[in-house]
Every structure is written in structure tokens, then in C-alpha cells.
Amino acid sequence: MPGQASPVYLDHNAGAPMRPAVRDAVIEVLQDAGNASSVHAHGRKARGRIENAREQVAKLCGAFTRAVTFVSGGTEANMTALSPSWQDQGEPVYLDKLFRSAVEHPSVVTGGRFRVADQVVIPVDSNGVIDLEALEDRVSDADPSLISVMAANNETGVIQPLEGVGAIAAKYGHFFHVDAVQAAGRMPINMGLWQADAVTLSAHKFGGPQGIGAVVVRSTARVPSPLMVGGGQENWRRGGTENVSAIAGFGVAASAALEDLNKIDQMKMMKARLETGLVNTCPSLTIFGADAERLVNTTCFAVPGISAETALIALDLERVSLSSGSACSSGKVSVSHVLSAMGVEEDTARCALRISMGWNTEDADIDRFLDVWPRVVDRLNPDARHRAA
């Protein structure tokens, strides 16, 4: 419409816009025929594209190329890694329990292929950081098990002490999985430093295509049992004809995400300006996880008396897209299990909003939000502008 402001997208943790170079790569592959398992020229070309992308994703994680297994996305990646059945040095290993933090993504909260009775939840502090003493206490006398702790929380951006978790896993002979879906391009992924046996990724969180992800292992001698079985694709680790176009786009996005690490300081400045503006507008505002290390792109906050659902509608009318800090299902906002685990009262948790920046966020986007936000607050709860913290 004439005179209408351009839309602002600040919901990259839910899904980032596809990068132009990724789109070009996907379109190019879609124009070609060829099954990567075929031996003819078309098949060999498709195979070459997959292996090139595998190398690009491996570099993002500091892993060996053959350590990367392509799957359909982050959920399948987590389901694959969360298995009681692994191979270690060619021998089958059965893991007794799953130890996970209380703030994991829903795809990990379900426990993957572990029975509910075999799952143990580790508490977090008021910032959402896992309690390492509680973890060590619970795993110290356990049979070989799997520990699963995310690199950074999808709602709050809080970064977990992965070196500490990995050290505990190694000390007691446990396997260690890291859900790094939100980490890629926003913090370095260092499997060796973390002593992580597997990390999981999803391309669409950092500008790749939707519907493609990866399980990356530290050593091909220690791998989870396949979730999808059938043919010998992906070195027998994931059956099914490969999605060549999405995989090629994933590779391009992975290379770009690695380069994004050079821009972290710029995003830190945008985040600092954003959070200063939020607090100046509403002194009563709470930023969740503020006392912990957080991703440079993520701010989760709440203003008392302004429900997330109402705020999202008001912001959408202003053509500004962000997200509730709560879990959403079928468009309905529910209380976040993450904030509940942090001890946040239900009334406050229902007010939680999340701003998440990404590869194409500019200063102008933050300016626009900070211009719109006071008007939204004035309409929904003007007292919040003046209430003391």
C-alpha cells in the first residue's frame, strides 16, 4: 500500500530468510536431473554437489567431512542422536539413560528414542543455565548413558557451559550430544573443546533451505544407530534418496554462517542498543537470562500487564514480526517450559516476547522497532512506561 512502511522481520530463531546465494544454488540444482546414487554423469554431478556441501557443513563444525550425515531437519537430527543404541569402535553399545537439561527444545524434551522411564531432567538456575553440580551428582554412578544439552536456548539465547558438561561426560564415560541448531553462525561450534560426540544442525535457522539438517559426529567410530533405514545413502547412516537441492543450499548457507562469525561485534552493538531502548521505554521490563552469557542475536523480555499474544498482534499490525518467548502450537501461545524451569511466574511468562536478529538484520530494523514499540506499549498498558523496575 502507498506510504506503508516496509515490513521488519525479527524472528530468525524461528526461521531465517533464505540467503540469495542459497536460493541461486537451490534453483540451479532443481534445473538438473540425477540421483546421487546413479553412476552416470548426471548422478555423479549430483553426488559431487552433496560431497561439496558435506565439506562446507563439516568446516562450520570443525569436523571431518565424513562425520556429516544429512537428514530432513533439526527434529530428525535430534531424534537420530537421541538413541540408546550406538556403535563405538565398530561394537554395539546400549546407553542406559538420557540425561537432559530442563530447558531443551521440544524435539529433545520428548526424549527421542529413549523410553520416558529412562529420561532424567537436570535443573537450571534462574538464568536458565544448567546446574553442573546436579548433573555430576546424577551421572556419577550411572551406567554409560547419553547427556544432551543444547548449545544455546532457542527462546532466551542463553549459552550453556558445554566445556563443563563435556568434561563431566568424559569423566564418567558417558556420550554427549549438543543441539547446536541455534548456535550456527552465532557462536563458534567447537566439538573438540566441548568433547561432544554429536552435534545437530538445521539449515533454515541461518539462511538455508527449510527441510534439511545434519547430524555431525566427532568421530565416525562413534555414531548413533540410524533412524531412517533402507538404502545405503549417507554411508548407511540415513536411508532415502538425498534432497540434493536442499543439501547444496545447506552447504552455501554453512559457508556464509561461518563468515557471519566475523560480524558478531556488529550484532552485539545492535543488541545493546535494542535492549537499552527496551529498558528506557519500560523500566519495569524484564530481560530473561540477562545475567548469563547469551547469543548476540537474541533478546527475550516481558512487560508486566502486556500479554505476548496481544503484543504480537499489535506489532504485526505495525508490520513488525517477532515471536512469543513461549512455545507455540497451531498458533496458540502457551506457557514456556523454559521460563517455568527458570522459576518465572506464569503471569510474567505469558508476557514473554522474543526478538531474534540474523544475517540480514540492519540498524534500520532496530530503529523501526524502537520507534513502534513505545506506541504499542502506550496502547496496551501505558502505566508500564512509568512504573519503577
C-alpha positions in Angstrom: 0.0 0.0 0.0 1.3 3.5 -0.8 3.0 5.1 2.2 3.1 1.9 4.2 6.4 1.1 5.9 8.4 -1.9 4.8 8.0 -5.0 7.0 10.6 -5.8 9.6 11.5 -9.4 10.3 13.0 -10.1 13.8 12.2 -13.8 14.2 15.4 -15.5 12.9 15.4 -18.1 15.7 12.1 -19.5 14.2 13.5 -19.4 10.7 15.8 -17.1 8.8 15.0 -15.7 5.3 16.9 -17.7 2.6 20.1 -16.0 1.5 20.2 -15.0 -2.2 23.3 -17.2 -2.8 21.4 -20.2 -1.3 18.4 -19.5 -3.4 20.5 -19.4 -6.5 22.2 -22.7 -5.6 18.9 -24.4 -5.0 17.4 -23.2 -8.3 20.4 -24.3 -10.2 20.2 -27.9 -8.8 16.5 -28.1 -9.3 17.0 -27.5 -13.0 19.1 -30.6 -13.3 18.2 -34.3 -13.2 20.1 -37.0 -11.5 20.0 -39.3 -8.5 23.2 -39.1 -6.5 23.3 -42.9 -6.2 23.4 -43.3 -10.0 26.8 -43.9 -11.8 26.1 -41.9 -14.9 27.2 -38.3 -15.5 24.0 -36.8 -14.0 24.3 -38.9 -10.9 28.0 -38.1 -10.5 27.2 -34.4 -10.7 24.6 -34.7 -8.0 27.0 -36.7 -5.9 29.6 -34.0 -6.3 27.2 -31.4 -5.1 26.4 -33.4 -2.0 30.0 -34.0 -1.1 30.9 -30.4 -1.6 28.1 -29.4 0.8 29.2 -32.1 3.3 32.7 -30.4 3.3 31.1 -27.0 3.8 29.0 -28.2 6.8 32.0 -30.0 8.3 34.0 -26.8 8.2 31.2 -25.0 10.1 31.6 -27.5 12.9 35.4 -28.1 12.7 34.7 -31.8 11.9 35.9 -34.3 9.4 33.9 -34.4 6.1 32.7 -38.0 6.6 31.4 -37.0 10.0 28.4 -35.2 8.5 25.1 -37.1 7.8 22.3 -35.1 6.1 18.8 -35.5 7.4 15.4 -33.7 7.0 16.0 -31.1 9.6 16.7 -30.4 13.3 14.0 -32.6 14.7 15.1 -35.6 12.7 18.7 -34.8 13.6 17.8 -34.8 17.3 15.8 -38.0 17.0 18.7 -39.7 15.4 21.2 -38.6 18.0 18.9 -39.3 21.0 19.3 -43.1 20.6 20.1 -45.6 23.3 21.8 -47.6 20.6 25.2 -46.5 19.2 28.2 -48.0 17.5 31.5 -47.4 19.2 34.7 -48.6 17.5 32.6 -51.0 15.5 30.9 -52.5 18.5 27.3 -52.0 19.5 26.7 -50.0 22.7 23.5 -49.7 24.6 23.1 -46.4 26.6 21.1 -46.8 29.8 19.6 -43.4 30.3 19.1 -39.9 28.8 20.2 -37.0 30.9 19.0 -33.7 29.6 18.5 -30.1 30.8 15.1 -28.8 31.8 15.2 -26.1 29.0 15.8 -28.2 25.9 14.0 -27.8 22.6 10.7 -29.8 22.4 12.3 -32.2 20.0 14.8 -33.2 22.8 12.2 -32.9 25.6 10.4 -35.8 24.0 13.4 -38.0 24.6 13.9 -39.2 21.1 14.2 -43.0 21.1 14.6 -43.3 24.9 11.7 -44.5 27.0 10.1 -42.0 29.3 11.2 -44.1 32.3 14.8 -43.8 31.2 14.9 -40.0 31.0 16.4 -37.8 33.7 15.9 -34.0 33.8 18.6 -31.8 35.1 17.5 -28.4 36.7 18.7 -25.0 35.7 19.3 -21.8 37.6 17.2 -18.6 37.3 19.1 -17.6 34.2 18.4 -21.0 32.5 22.0 -22.3 32.9 22.3 -26.0 33.7 23.3 -26.9 37.2 26.6 -28.7 36.7 26.8 -30.0 40.3 23.3 -31.5 39.9 24.4 -33.1 36.6 27.5 -34.6 38.0 25.7 -35.9 41.0 23.1 -37.7 38.8 25.5 -39.2 36.3 28.4 -40.1 38.6 27.1 -43.6 39.4 25.1 -44.2 36.2 25.9 -46.8 33.7 27.0 -45.5 30.3 24.3 -43.0 29.2 23.7 -40.1 26.9 23.8 -36.5 28.1 22.0 -34.0 25.9 22.5 -30.2 26.4 21.8 -27.5 23.9 24.5 -25.0 22.9 22.1 -22.1 23.2 18.5 -21.8 24.1 16.1 -21.0 21.3 13.9 -18.8 23.5 16.3 -16.9 25.7 19.6 -17.2 23.8 21.3 -18.4 27.0 24.5 -20.3 26.2 25.2 -23.4 28.2 28.6 -24.3 29.8 29.4 -27.0 27.3 33.0 -27.5 28.2 31.9 -28.3 31.7 29.2 -30.7 30.6 31.6 -32.4 28.2 34.2 -32.8 31.0 31.6 -34.5 33.2 30.6 -36.8 30.3 34.2 -37.8 29.7 35.0 -38.2 33.4 32.2 -40.8 33.9 32.3 -42.5 30.4 29.0 -41.0 29.0 28.2 -40.0 25.5 27.4 -36.3 24.9 25.0 -34.7 22.3 24.7 -31.0 21.7 21.7 -29.5 19.9 23.5 -26.7 18.1 20.5 -25.6 15.9 20.5 -22.0 17.3 24.3 -21.8 17.6 25.4 -22.0 14.0 26.6 -18.6 12.7 26.0 -17.0 16.1 28.8 -18.6 18.1 31.7 -20.9 17.3 31.0 -24.6 17.2 33.9 -26.5 18.7 33.2 -30.2 19.1 36.7 -30.9 20.3 36.6 -28.3 23.0 33.2 -29.4 24.1 34.1 -33.1 23.9 30.8 -33.6 22.1 30.2 -36.9 20.4 27.5 -35.4 18.2 26.0 -32.0 17.3 22.8 -31.4 15.4 22.0 -28.6 12.9 19.1 -27.2 10.9 19.9 -25.1 7.8 16.9 -22.8 7.9 18.0 -21.2 11.1 20.9 -19.4 9.4 19.6 -18.7 5.9 19.5 -22.2 4.3 16.5 -24.1 2.9 13.8 -25.5 5.2 13.7 -29.3 5.5 17.4 -30.0 5.7 19.6 -30.6 8.7 22.6 -32.7 9.8 24.0 -34.9 12.5 27.7 -34.3 12.8 29.8 -36.7 14.9 33.3 -36.0 16.4 34.5 -39.5 15.3 33.0 -41.8 12.7 33.9 -44.6 15.0 31.2 -43.5 17.4 27.8 -42.9 15.8 24.2 -43.3 16.7 22.1 -46.1 15.1 20.2 -44.9 12.0 16.7 -43.6 12.5 15.8 -44.0 8.8 16.8 -47.3 7.3 16.6 -48.6 3.8 19.3 -48.0 1.2 22.9 -47.3 1.8 22.7 -43.5 1.4 24.8 -41.3 3.7 27.3 -44.1 4.4 24.4 -46.3 5.7 23.6 -43.7 8.4 20.3 -42.4 6.8 18.4 -44.2 4.2 16.4 -42.4 1.5 17.2 -40.6 -1.7 19.1 -37.4 -0.8 17.5 -34.0 -1.3 20.3 -32.7 -3.5 19.0 -29.1 -4.0 18.4 -28.6 -0.3 21.7 -30.1 0.6 23.5 -27.8 -1.9 21.8 -24.8 -0.4 22.7 -26.0 3.1 26.4 -26.0 2.1 26.2 -22.5 0.8 24.5 -21.3 4.0 27.0 -23.1 6.2 29.9 -21.3 4.5 28.1 -18.0 4.9 27.3 -18.7 8.6 31.0 -19.3 9.2 31.7 -15.9 7.8 29.0 -14.4 9.9 31.2 -15.0 13.0 33.3 -12.1 11.8 30.3 -9.8 12.3 29.5 -10.7 15.9 30.7 -7.4 17.3 28.4 -5.5 14.9 25.4 -7.6 16.1 26.4 -7.1 19.7 26.2 -3.3 19.3 22.7 -3.7 17.7 21.6 -5.9 20.6 22.9 -3.5 23.2 21.1 -0.6 21.5 17.9 -2.6 21.3 18.0 -3.6 25.0 18.8 -0.1 26.2 15.8 1.2 24.2 13.6 -1.5 25.6 14.5 -0.7 29.2 14.3 3.1 28.6 10.8 2.6 27.2 9.6 0.4 30.1 11.6 0.5 33.3 9.6 -2.5 34.6 10.7 -4.7 31.7 12.5 -8.0 32.5 15.1 -9.4 30.2 15.3 -13.2 30.7 18.8 -14.6 31.2 20.3 -11.1 31.4 23.0 -12.3 33.9 24.2 -15.2 31.8 26.1 -15.3 28.5 23.6 -15.1 25.6 23.7 -15.3 21.9 24.4 -12.0 20.3 21.2 -12.1 18.3 18.6 -13.0 20.9 16.6 -10.9 23.4 13.7 -12.5 25.4 11.8 -10.0 27.5 8.4 -9.3 29.2 6.5 -6.2 30.2 4.1 -6.8 33.1 0.5 -6.4 32.0 1.1 -6.8 28.3 0.3 -10.4 27.2 2.5 -11.8 24.4 -0.5 -12.7 22.3 -1.8 -9.2 22.3 1.6 -7.6 21.7 2.3 -9.9 18.8 -1.0 -8.8 17.1 -0.3 -5.1 17.7 3.2 -5.4 16.4 2.0 -7.4 13.3 -0.4 -4.5 12.5 2.7 -2.3 12.5 4.4 -4.7 10.1 6.9 -5.9 12.7 7.4 -9.6 13.1 8.8 -11.2 16.2 7.8 -14.1 18.4 6.5 -15.1 21.7 9.0 -16.3 24.1 6.6 -19.1 24.8 6.1 -22.4 23.0 3.6 -22.1 20.2 1.5 -24.8 18.7 -1.1 -24.3 15.9 -0.9 -20.5 16.5 -1.8 -20.8 20.2 0.6 -19.3 22.8 1.2 -21.5 25.8 3.4 -21.1 28.9 7.0 -21.7 28.1 8.6 -24.7 29.8 11.9 -22.9 29.5 10.7 -19.9 31.6 8.9 -22.2 34.0 12.2 -24.1 34.6 13.9 -20.8 35.3 11.3 -20.1 38.0 9.5 -17.3 36.1 5.9 -16.8 37.4 3.2 -17.8 35.0 1.7 -14.3 34.6 5.1 -13.0 33.6 5.9 -15.9 31.3 2.7 -15.2 29.4 4.1 -11.8 28.6 7.3 -13.0 27.1 8.4 -11.8 23.7 11.5 -12.8 21.7 13.5 -10.7 19.3 16.0 -12.6 17.2 18.2 -11.0 14.6 20.0 -12.6 11.8 22.2 -12.3 8.7 20.2 -9.6 7.0 19.2 -7.5 10.1 20.2 -3.9 9.8 20.4 -0.9 12.2 17.3 0.4 10.4 15.3 -2.6 11.6 16.2 -1.9 15.2 15.4 1.8 14.7 12.0 0.8 13.3 11.2 -1.5 16.2 12.2 1.1 18.8 10.0 3.6 17.1 7.0 1.3 17.0 7.4 -0.3 20.5 6.5 2.8 22.6 3.3 3.3 20.7 2.4 -0.3 21.2 3.1 -0.1 24.9 1.0 3.1 25.2 -1.9 1.4 23.6 -1.7 -1.8 25.6 -0.5 -0.7 29.0 0.6 3.0 29.3 1.4 2.6 33.0 4.3 0.3 32.1 6.1 3.4 30.7 6.3 4.9 34.1 6.3 2.0 36.6 9.6 1.6 38.5 11.6 -1.5 38.0 
